[in-house]
Amino acid sequence: MKILHTADWHLGKRLDNYSRIEEQIEVMNEICEIADEQNVDLVLVAGDLFDTFNPSVEAVELFYKTLKRLAKNGQRPVVAIGGNHDSPDRIDAPDPLARECGIILIGHPNTKVQEFKLPEFEISNSVEGFIELKLNKIKFPIRIIHTAYANEIRLKQYFDEEKEQQLNAILASKWQDLATNFCDINGVNLLMTHLYMNKKGQELLEEPEGEKPIKIGNADLVFSDGIPAQIQYTALGHLHAFNNVGTTEKPVVYSSSPLCYSFSEAGQTKYVSIIEANPNENVSFEKIELKKGKPLVRKTFDSVENAVEWLNDHQNTLVELTLESETFLKAEDRKLIYQSHPGIIHLIPKVKNQRNLENQAKEINLNQNMEDLFQDYFKSKNGNQEPNDDLKNLFNEILNA
């Protein structure tokens, strides 16, 4: 059988004030096309479905339309779990209707999915943290141990207040009990979770800028050696770069986010993971590159002319631009830069002789009028940058009030 693993959609996410919804529509369409081209039998979405607990109407609409397409109107099961950006109640709420479309939504770590049957597949067994699927066209069952993200309060509920024990020991015990009871060699056995996981003793994997760090009680790292031996593939969510923190024989994979969501991800290639699995055999998997979405670029220039030339040649990018100069950036230069490119997210002026300018800025004439004093104060706090007209007008409004 073939499985598609994706995660960290963050639907509705913005880059500062810049909307990414059009890019997300394109990349969700690309993922649906890959699922159909690869003729996958099952889709796993490993958390951070939305970017906030209260996503926009556009994000919610895109989420359900994408899941419906992936599920092919109930012909292909789609299993999606909540991540640390998701409201578990929001994820669970539409489950009765979603099941009719072949979509299984799991918001809480202790969810017991209701058993149901559709013409093409059924959930033949379900307990807290575990489901077994049977597909008509597959001769063997598929078992999925699932652990949606849990904050400290939900974790205590899940673990019955066993807070004195280490998180790793508790998770390993829970997963092993499920694997022992339900995951024999006659089916394909999977684990899906949204946690910060790595090999014991390995260098910490970096969480992307803007990502909410996962903190569960006093522990924020789960070790991959807690995965039961019966598990053939572990589908992870949370980190945005593609990474196998397991082995070739037993992959433990972050499939990556579908778009670059912060400038710390600039230059990253994004993927989905396609897994081929049979009972009692090592799985094989490949990563398929996602090509939609605008690249994020960090660039540094030492002249306005060079910056504008590059910006004109790279219009289909989102840019964090640092401009190094001997003196402060003039208002007309700033205006020229912004007019040359629609996707400048950050413009960072960097004055080379900053120390000299700071010394100059300290010599302020206190006998000036209030507006001039404000401008001198602003320059002293902002690398000798002049306040723009909007700030000057706002200051005058306050002054006159």
VEXVEXMAR-765145 format. One record per residue (C-alpha): x, y, z. Coordinates in pm, whole numbers. Each point is the difference from the previous one (the first is absolute). Layout:
N
KOLMI       X       Y       Z
KOLMI       X       Y       Z
...
//
This chain:
401
KOLMI       X       Y       Z
KOLMI       0       0       0
KOLMI     100     366     -44
KOLMI     -35     273     262
KOLMI      43     377     -31
KOLMI     131     176     311
KOLMI     -24     379      33
KOLMI      -8     239     297
KOLMI      20     359     126
KOLMI    -237     158    -252
KOLMI     -50     306     226
KOLMI    -297     108    -209
KOLMI     -72     370      45
KOLMI     358      84      98
KOLMI     127     345     -90
KOLMI     356     121     -40
KOLMI     -27     311     213
KOLMI    -290     177    -175
KOLMI      46    -185    -329
KOLMI    -272    -256     -77
KOLMI     110    -342    -128
KOLMI    -349    -134     -72
KOLMI      39       4    -382
KOLMI     328    -191      27
KOLMI    -165    -245     240
KOLMI    -284     -61    -247
KOLMI     259     -81    -267
KOLMI     208    -235     216
KOLMI    -307    -181     139
KOLMI    -106     -61    -358
KOLMI     351    -131     -73
KOLMI     -19    -246     293
KOLMI    -338    -127    -124
KOLMI     144     -50    -348
KOLMI     297    -194     139
KOLMI    -235    -226     200
KOLMI    -192     -80    -317
KOLMI     305     -39    -225
KOLMI     164    -234     253
KOLMI    -329    -185      47
KOLMI      46      -6     378
KOLMI    -231    -208     217
KOLMI      21     208     319
KOLMI      84     361      94
KOLMI     149     104     337
KOLMI       3     366     111
KOLMI     215      25     313
KOLMI    -122     317     172
KOLMI      12     381     -13
KOLMI    -286      -5    -247
KOLMI     -72     367      72
KOLMI     229     276     121
KOLMI    -225     126     280
KOLMI    -271    -129     231
KOLMI    -248     226    -184
KOLMI      91     -18    -368
KOLMI    -151     222    -268
KOLMI    -302    -100    -206
KOLMI     227     -37    -305
KOLMI     235    -235     189
KOLMI    -286    -219     127
KOLMI    -155     -21    -347
KOLMI     334     -98    -154
KOLMI      53    -265     269
KOLMI    -328    -179     -62
KOLMI      19      27    -379
KOLMI     351    -147       6
KOLMI     -95    -290     228
KOLMI    -306     -77    -213
KOLMI     215     -14    -314
KOLMI     262    -218     170
KOLMI    -273    -237     123
KOLMI    -150     -29    -350
KOLMI    -352      17     142
KOLMI      54    -287     241
KOLMI     206    -229    -221
KOLMI     332      72     172
KOLMI      42      40     379
KOLMI     161     320     126
KOLMI     118      16     362
KOLMI      84     345     143
KOLMI     111      75     356
KOLMI      26     327     193
KOLMI     329     180      60
KOLMI     110     264     248
KOLMI    -146     278    -218
KOLMI    -342    -170     -19
KOLMI    -303      15     225
KOLMI     -74    -368      76
KOLMI    -370      70      41
KOLMI     -15     173    -339
KOLMI     173    -300    -160
KOLMI    -234    -251     167
KOLMI    -325     193     -55
KOLMI     -77     -93    -365
KOLMI     105    -364      40
KOLMI    -352    -153     -36
KOLMI     -49     175    -335
KOLMI     363     -49    -106
KOLMI     -28    -378      49
KOLMI    -269     -10    -270
KOLMI     267     132    -240
KOLMI     270    -243     116
KOLMI     181     259     213
KOLMI     113     -90     354
KOLMI      72     305     218
KOLMI     181     -45     333
KOLMI      43     305     222
KOLMI      86    -146     343
KOLMI     273    -254      87
KOLMI    -250    -228     175
KOLMI    -259      -1    -279
KOLMI    -191    -319     -65
KOLMI    -113      17    -361
KOLMI    -346    -138     -62
KOLMI      -1    -312    -214
KOLMI    -177      41    -335
KOLMI     -27    -160    -342
KOLMI      -8     153    -347
KOLMI     -26    -185    -333
KOLMI     378      15     -58
KOLMI     141     -39     354
KOLMI     -83     -29     370
KOLMI     145      62     343
KOLMI     -11    -355     126
KOLMI     143      64     347
KOLMI      50     307     217
KOLMI     118      72     352
KOLMI     146     315     154
KOLMI     306      94    -204
KOLMI     -43    -275    -261
KOLMI    -198     -85    -314
KOLMI       5    -291    -242
KOLMI    -105      57    -361
KOLMI    -108    -259    -255
KOLMI     -10     103    -365
KOLMI    -188    -207    -253
KOLMI     288       3    -250
KOLMI     268     -83     262
KOLMI      22    -356     131
KOLMI     148      95     338
KOLMI    -106     244     275
KOLMI     174     333      73
KOLMI      58      85     367
KOLMI      65     357     112
KOLMI     111      99     350
KOLMI     -84     371      21
KOLMI     102     265     253
KOLMI    -119     351     -79
KOLMI     185     285     169
KOLMI     -77      44     369
KOLMI      71     303     213
KOLMI      75     -57     369
KOLMI    -365       3     110
KOLMI    -114    -243    -271
KOLMI     304    -216      67
KOLMI     -96     -37     365
KOLMI    -350    -103    -108
KOLMI     145    -246    -248
KOLMI     245    -151     245
KOLMI    -232       3     302
KOLMI     220     245     197
KOLMI     310    -221     -31
KOLMI     205     319      -4
KOLMI     280    -139     215
KOLMI     106    -236    -274
KOLMI     209     119    -290
KOLMI    -185      82    -319
KOLMI     218    -233    -205
KOLMI     -68    -295     228
KOLMI    -374      62       0
KOLMI     -28      37    -378
KOLMI     220    -303     -62
KOLMI    -217    -206     237
KOLMI    -328     115    -156
KOLMI     123     -61    -353
KOLMI     146    -338      87
KOLMI    -323    -117     164
KOLMI    -194      92    -314
KOLMI     258    -161    -229
KOLMI       8    -321     206
KOLMI    -378     -31       2
KOLMI     -79      99    -358
KOLMI     308      13    -229
KOLMI      96    -350    -110
KOLMI     194     -97    -313
KOLMI    -314     -51    -208
KOLMI     -63     371     -62
KOLMI     179     329     -68
KOLMI      79     179     327
KOLMI      40     379      18
KOLMI      47     268     265
KOLMI    -118     358     -59
KOLMI      69     279     249
KOLMI      66     372      30
KOLMI     295      19     238
KOLMI     355     128      14
KOLMI     188    -328     -60
KOLMI     362     -89     -63
KOLMI     253    -277      56
KOLMI     143     -11     350
KOLMI     340     168      16
KOLMI     -39     177    -334
KOLMI      37     375     -51
KOLMI    -324     189      59
KOLMI    -202      74    -311
KOLMI     -78     367     -37
KOLMI    -358     119      23
KOLMI     -84     256    -271
KOLMI     -35     371      78
KOLMI    -354      87      98
KOLMI     -85    -361      90
KOLMI    -150     -45     343
KOLMI     253    -207     195
KOLMI    -142    -325     131
KOLMI      15     -17     377
KOLMI    -172    -292     171
KOLMI      45      27     375
KOLMI     374       5      58
KOLMI      77    -194    -317
KOLMI       9     126    -356
KOLMI     180    -285    -175
KOLMI    -119    -353     -63
KOLMI     257    -261     -97
KOLMI     -52    -229    -298
KOLMI     119    -304     195
KOLMI    -345       2     166
KOLMI    -164    -108    -325
KOLMI    -111    -365      18
KOLMI     189    -251    -214
KOLMI    -324     -94    -180
KOLMI     -29     348    -154
KOLMI     121       9    -362
KOLMI     -31     375     -64
KOLMI     -50     300     231
KOLMI    -168     307    -148
KOLMI     104     314     191
KOLMI    -111     361       0
KOLMI     139     319     158
KOLMI     340      71    -160
KOLMI     -23     159    -345
KOLMI     301    -155    -173
KOLMI      -5    -352    -147
KOLMI     194    -234     227
KOLMI      20    -369      81
KOLMI     102     -26     366
KOLMI     -41    -378     -11
KOLMI     179    -253    -219
KOLMI     -32    -117    -358
KOLMI    -173    -317     125
KOLMI    -229     181     249
KOLMI     -52     358    -127
KOLMI    -110     269     247
KOLMI     -79     287    -231
KOLMI     -82     369      15
KOLMI    -157      45    -342
KOLMI      52     382      10
KOLMI    -246     286     -28
KOLMI    -138      60    -351
KOLMI     130     361     -15
KOLMI     287     194     156
KOLMI    -172     177     288
KOLMI     288     205     147
KOLMI     326     145    -128
KOLMI     189    -261     203
KOLMI    -139    -243    -262
KOLMI     124     210    -295
KOLMI     142    -227    -267
KOLMI    -156    -319     137
KOLMI    -160    -246    -240
KOLMI    -336    -131     117
KOLMI    -132    -354     -50
KOLMI    -264    -260      65
KOLMI     104    -353      89
KOLMI    -128    -298    -204
KOLMI      27    -335     181
KOLMI     -32    -350    -144
KOLMI     -85    -255     268
KOLMI     -75    -369      40
KOLMI     -52    -200     321
KOLMI     313    -123     178
KOLMI     236     175    -245
KOLMI     213     312       9
KOLMI    -182     286    -167
KOLMI     149     205    -281
KOLMI     -68     370     -32
KOLMI      86     290    -227
KOLMI     -40     373      38
KOLMI    -179     185    -278
KOLMI      85     366     -40
KOLMI    -273     262      28
KOLMI      54     279    -252
KOLMI    -281     245      70
KOLMI      32     310     214
KOLMI     232     299      -8
KOLMI     361     -49     115
KOLMI     112     190     311
KOLMI     329     180     -46
KOLMI     234     183     238
KOLMI     217     251    -187
KOLMI     255     262     107
KOLMI     113     291    -219
KOLMI     233     294      51
KOLMI    -175     237    -243
KOLMI    -357      90     -86
KOLMI      74     -36    -372
KOLMI     118    -362      35
KOLMI    -297     -85     220
KOLMI    -252     146    -245
KOLMI     165    -179    -293
KOLMI     -23    -336     177
KOLMI    -358      64     117
KOLMI    -111      83    -355
KOLMI     146    -331    -122
KOLMI    -162    -212     276
KOLMI    -360     112      19
KOLMI    -146    -340      97
KOLMI     172     -16     340
KOLMI     -62     104     359
KOLMI     300     193     125
KOLMI     174      92     322
KOLMI     228     278    -119
KOLMI     295     138     197
KOLMI     151     318    -137
KOLMI     347      93     127
KOLMI     105     363     -45
KOLMI     232     261     143
KOLMI    -290     222     108
KOLMI    -366     -39      82
KOLMI    -250    -107    -268
KOLMI    -177     299    -150
KOLMI    -376       8     -37
KOLMI      21      23    -380
KOLMI     228    -307     -11
KOLMI    -240    -195     217
KOLMI    -287     102    -229
KOLMI     194    -105    -311
KOLMI      76    -342     149
KOLMI    -360     -72      94
KOLMI    -126     117    -340
KOLMI     234    -241    -178
KOLMI    -138    -321     158
KOLMI    -337    -111     140
KOLMI     136    -269     233
KOLMI     239     180     235
KOLMI     -93    -132     344
KOLMI     284     156     201
KOLMI     230     288     -90
KOLMI     291      17     246
KOLMI     229     305     -23
KOLMI     349     -69     132
KOLMI     225     302      49
KOLMI     370     -87     -26
KOLMI     129     290     212
KOLMI    -273     -47     257
KOLMI     223      89     296
KOLMI      89     344    -138
KOLMI    -363      73     -81
KOLMI    -106    -107     348
KOLMI     253     242     150
KOLMI    -133     276    -224
KOLMI    -359     -84      92
KOLMI      75      50     370
KOLMI      78     366     -61
KOLMI    -358     123      -6
KOLMI     -94     366      28
KOLMI    -269      15     268
KOLMI     -95     353    -100
KOLMI    -170    -120    -319
KOLMI    -375     -13     -47
KOLMI    -187    -316      94
KOLMI     -27    -138    -354
KOLMI     374      32     -63
KOLMI      74    -157     339
KOLMI    -222    -295     -91
KOLMI     188     -48    -328
KOLMI     337       9     178
KOLMI    -123    -244     263
KOLMI    -138    -237    -265
KOLMI     331      10    -191
KOLMI     195     -75     320
KOLMI    -206    -316      55
KOLMI     -15    -121    -361
KOLMI     350       8    -146
KOLMI     -32     364    -104
KOLMI    -305     -77    -213
KOLMI    -240     285     -61
KOLMI    -362     -59     110
KOLMI    -228     -28    -303
KOLMI    -280     243     -77
KOLMI    -267    -220     161
KOLMI     188      -1     331
KOLMI      58     375     -15
KOLMI    -369      64     -66
KOLMI    -102    -234     281
KOLMI     236     174     241
KOLMI    -144     339     -97
KOLMI    -355    -128      55
KOLMI      92    -112     351
KOLMI     187     323      66
KOLMI    -293     216    -111
KOLMI    -250    -208     197
//
